[in-house]
Amino acid sequence: MRRMKWLIATLLTVGIVGPVLADNCTKSRDYILDGLAGDLPKPPKTYQDSFKVCIETLNLPNVKDASILKDGAIAISAKRNTVLATAETLSQFCRRFPWRTARFLTLREQQMHPTVGLLVMMSSAGATPCQAIRSPS
């Protein structure tokens, strides 16, 4: 009986908690690839690669949630919205993904609870790509 409870708890953890953590990564990828975001500025493989980056971004300590943007960047909802915490998260992100761009959602944007469609359509135009951050001027 004890083994059965352990098995059920493990299945619930893997089956329920795992997808919940990656929910916006999955939803944003599917929204983009299903054509709901309109014409894609990049090839579909770019969004599959962005999905992998999005999932890995969830493992960074200060990341509450992440999504894929239509322009290929990763939108990050931080757990702590301080300058120091955001800078550390950006540093970790850029060390791990030097050719990517992270766009942090402001506290106000997070409080608005944007739909997946609104998240996907956000621009990363104001975000500095990791390549520019890491390379000397």
Buried (B, 14 or more C-beta within 10 A) or exposed (E): EEEEEEEEEEEEEEEEEEEEBBBBBBBBBBBBBEEEBEEBEEEEEBBEBBBEBBBBBBEBEBBEBBBBBBBBBBBBBBEEBEEEBBEBBBEBBBEBBEEBBBBBBEEEBBEEEBEBEEBBBBEBEEBEBBEEBEEEE
